Amino acid sequence: MARRTVAIGLLLALCAGAANAEETKAGPWRALFDGKTLDGWTAKIAKHPVGDNYRQTFVADHGVIRVSYAGYDKLDGQFGHLFYKTPFKAYRLKLTYRFLTEGGLADTPSWARSNSGIMFLSQSPDSMTVDQPFPVSVEFQLLGKEGDAPRPTGAVCTPGLTITIDGAKVKEHCTPPANAPTVPNGTWTTAELEVLPNGEITQKINGVAVHHYADVTLDPDDTVAGGAKPYILARGARPVTEGYIALQSEGHPIEFKDIQIQELTAP
């Protein structure tokens, strides 16, 4: 019954979101990745300064951005993010991703195996502390299959933030999707994100909506985005309406391609 209730709530929210989407003006789709270089992107890896693409964690190769650990001996908590240079307010983002079949590093935490994400409405890489593992942001979490149990992709996580689903403030750090698939590693999967001018957000996997939420707000009580407390407290519990997009390195090799954005404006 709980799953049915969530699904009904998601459907109602999507109907309202569709009406709002029709009222927005959409610009042209454009690529954020040229398929050959990391021009326009900046690495920020925990324990390293902004711009240090430590041991070539992020690699542009034959049309993909690859998270690679070929140069690592161990992860050692060095979670990373590759930020696009421009902050965005309202937009549609789409990309294709796949977790590679080779495993991650031996010391990757169990929760981080076959785990990555698209961070958005994020603080800038320059505003992160050197040791900060995750930016204050919303995460469109991407998961691959690990073991025999279902592990659906497409959760929403909120380091440093809060959101509301069906008008209720979410207390959990990560909220699993109601109807997303478990995707075997090695499978190309499409992720789509819509951030409307009114603050409503929809996540889709392979064209199917798996999450709808709103009211992204800084959370002074957050304990997840380590090192970010001064950043949050300096701003208070205020709405977040603009931020950066970043691709995550969390201990398992993954590839991203066909990264495109369509900016939206209110009428």
C-alpha positions in Angstrom: 0.0 0.0 0.0 2.9 2.4 0.8 4.4 1.9 -2.6 1.1 2.4 -4.3 0.6 5.7 -2.3 4.0 6.9 -3.4 3.3 6.0 -7.0 0.0 7.9 -6.9 1.6 10.9 -5.3 4.3 10.9 -8.0 1.7 10.7 -10.7 -0.2 13.7 -9.3 2.9 15.7 -8.9 4.0 14.9 -12.5 0.6 16.1 -13.8 1.1 19.4 -12.0 4.7 19.6 -13.2 3.7 19.0 -16.8 1.3 22.0 -16.6 4.1 24.1 -15.2 6.5 22.8 -17.8 4.1 24.0 -20.6 4.3 27.5 -19.2 8.1 27.7 -19.5 10.2 28.8 -22.5 12.8 26.3 -23.6 16.1 27.2 -25.3 18.0 24.9 -27.7 19.7 21.8 -26.5 23.5 22.1 -26.4 26.3 19.8 -25.4 28.3 20.3 -22.2 31.0 17.8 -23.2 32.8 18.1 -26.5 33.6 14.3 -26.6 37.3 14.9 -26.7 38.5 17.0 -23.8 37.6 18.2 -20.3 37.5 21.8 -21.5 34.9 23.7 -19.4 35.1 21.2 -16.5 37.0 21.4 -13.2 37.9 18.6 -10.8 37.5 18.8 -7.1 38.7 15.7 -5.3 38.7 15.4 -1.5 42.2 16.0 0.0 43.3 17.9 -3.1 43.0 21.5 -4.2 40.5 22.7 -6.8 41.6 21.9 -10.3 43.9 19.0 -9.3 42.6 16.0 -11.4 44.4 13.7 -9.0 46.0 10.8 -10.9 43.7 11.4 -13.9 40.5 10.4 -12.0 38.5 12.0 -14.8 39.4 11.1 -18.4 38.0 12.2 -21.7 38.2 9.3 -24.1 36.4 8.5 -27.4 33.2 10.4 -26.6 33.0 9.6 -22.9 34.0 11.1 -19.6 35.4 8.1 -17.6 35.9 7.9 -13.9 39.1 5.9 -13.7 41.1 4.5 -10.8 43.9 3.1 -12.9 46.4 5.4 -11.1 45.1 4.7 -7.6 46.4 2.2 -5.0 43.5 2.8 -2.7 40.5 5.2 -2.5 41.4 6.5 0.9 38.3 8.7 1.1 39.2 10.7 -2.0 35.7 11.1 -3.3 35.6 13.5 -6.3 33.4 15.6 -8.5 33.9 17.1 -11.9 32.1 20.5 -12.1 30.9 22.2 -15.3 32.0 25.8 -15.4 28.7 27.6 -15.4 25.9 27.6 -12.7 22.4 27.1 -13.9 18.9 27.9 -12.6 16.2 26.1 -14.6 16.9 23.5 -17.2 16.6 20.0 -18.6 19.7 17.9 -18.4 20.1 14.5 -20.0 23.0 12.1 -20.3 23.8 8.4 -20.7 25.9 6.5 -18.2 27.2 3.0 -17.4 29.1 1.5 -14.6 32.0 -0.5 -15.9 32.1 -4.2 -15.0 35.5 -4.2 -13.4 35.1 -3.6 -9.6 36.1 -0.5 -7.6 39.0 -0.1 -5.3 39.3 -2.6 -2.4 38.8 0.1 0.3 35.7 1.6 -1.3 32.9 1.5 1.3 30.2 -1.0 0.7 27.6 1.7 0.2 29.8 3.4 -2.5 30.3 0.3 -4.7 28.6 0.7 -8.1 27.6 4.1 -6.9 27.9 7.5 -8.5 25.7 10.5 -9.1 24.8 13.8 -10.9 25.2 16.6 -8.4 23.2 19.8 -9.2 22.1 23.1 -7.6 25.6 22.7 -6.1 28.0 25.0 -4.4 30.9 26.0 -6.5 34.1 23.9 -6.4 36.0 26.9 -5.2 33.8 27.2 -2.1 34.5 23.7 -1.0 37.1 23.0 1.7 40.1 20.9 0.7 39.0 17.8 2.6 35.3 18.1 1.9 34.0 14.8 0.4 30.7 16.0 -1.1 29.5 19.4 -2.2 26.3 21.0 -0.8 24.0 19.9 -3.5 21.1 17.7 -4.6 22.3 14.3 -5.9 20.5 12.3 -8.6 22.0 9.1 -7.4 23.1 6.4 -9.9 23.4 2.8 -8.7 24.5 -0.4 -10.4 23.7 -3.9 -9.4 25.6 -5.3 -6.4 24.6 -8.8 -5.3 21.3 -10.5 -5.9 19.0 -8.1 -4.1 17.1 -5.3 -5.9 19.1 -2.0 -6.0 17.1 0.5 -8.0 18.9 3.4 -9.5 17.6 7.0 -9.4 17.4 7.9 -5.7 17.6 11.5 -4.6 20.2 12.4 -1.9 20.7 15.8 -0.2 24.1 16.6 1.3 23.7 19.9 3.0 20.1 20.4 1.9 16.5 19.5 2.5 13.7 18.9 0.0 9.9 18.2 0.2 8.1 15.3 -1.4 4.3 15.6 -1.6 4.6 18.8 0.6 6.4 17.0 3.4 10.0 17.7 4.4 12.2 14.7 3.8 14.2 13.6 6.9 16.3 10.9 5.2 19.6 11.7 3.5 18.7 9.5 0.5 15.2 8.6 -0.7 14.9 5.6 -3.0 12.7 5.8 -6.1 9.3 4.2 -6.2 9.5 2.5 -9.6 13.1 2.5 -11.0 14.9 -0.6 -12.3 18.0 -2.4 -11.0 20.5 -2.0 -13.8 23.4 -4.5 -14.3 26.8 -2.9 -14.6 27.9 -2.5 -18.2 24.5 -1.3 -19.3 24.1 2.1 -20.9 21.3 3.9 -19.1 19.7 7.3 -19.7 19.2 9.8 -16.9 17.2 12.9 -17.3 16.7 15.8 -14.9 14.2 18.7 -15.1 14.6 21.7 -12.8 11.6 24.1 -13.4 11.7 27.9 -12.7 9.2 27.3 -9.9 11.6 24.9 -8.1 9.9 21.7 -8.9 12.3 18.9 -9.9 11.7 15.6 -11.8 14.2 12.8 -12.2 13.8 10.2 -15.0 15.5 6.9 -15.8 15.2 5.6 -19.4 12.3 8.1 -20.0 10.3 7.1 -16.9 9.8 9.5 -14.0 11.1 8.1 -10.7 11.1 11.1 -8.5 9.4 14.5 -8.2 10.2 17.0 -5.4 10.6 20.7 -4.6 11.7 23.3 -2.0 15.5 22.7 -2.1 16.7 24.5 1.0 20.1 24.8 2.8 20.1 22.7 6.0 22.1 24.1 9.0 21.6 20.8 10.8 23.2 18.7 8.1 25.9 16.2 9.1 26.7 14.6 5.7 28.5 17.3 3.7 31.6 17.2 5.9 33.4 20.5 6.1 30.5 22.4 4.6 29.0 23.7 7.9 30.6 27.2 7.7 29.3 27.5 4.1 25.8 26.6 5.2 25.7 28.7 8.4 27.0 31.8 6.6 23.9 31.6 4.4 21.2 30.2 6.7 18.2 28.0 5.9 17.5 29.7 2.6 16.1 28.3 -0.7 18.6 27.2 -3.3 17.6 28.3 -6.8 20.9 28.2 -8.7 24.0 26.1 -8.7 26.6 24.0 -10.5 26.3 20.6 -12.1 28.9 17.9 -11.3 29.6 14.3 -12.1 30.7 12.1 -9.2 33.6 9.8 -8.6 32.8 7.6 -5.6 35.1 4.5 -5.9 33.7 2.6 -8.9 34.6 3.2 -12.6 31.8 4.8 -14.6 31.4 6.4 -17.9 29.2 9.4 -19.0 28.4 10.5 -22.5 25.9 12.6 -24.6 25.7 15.2 -21.9 23.3 17.9 -23.0 21.4 20.8 -21.4 18.3 22.8 -22.4 17.9 26.0 -20.3 14.3 27.0 -19.2 12.9 30.4 -18.4 9.6 31.5 -16.9 7.2 33.2 -19.4 
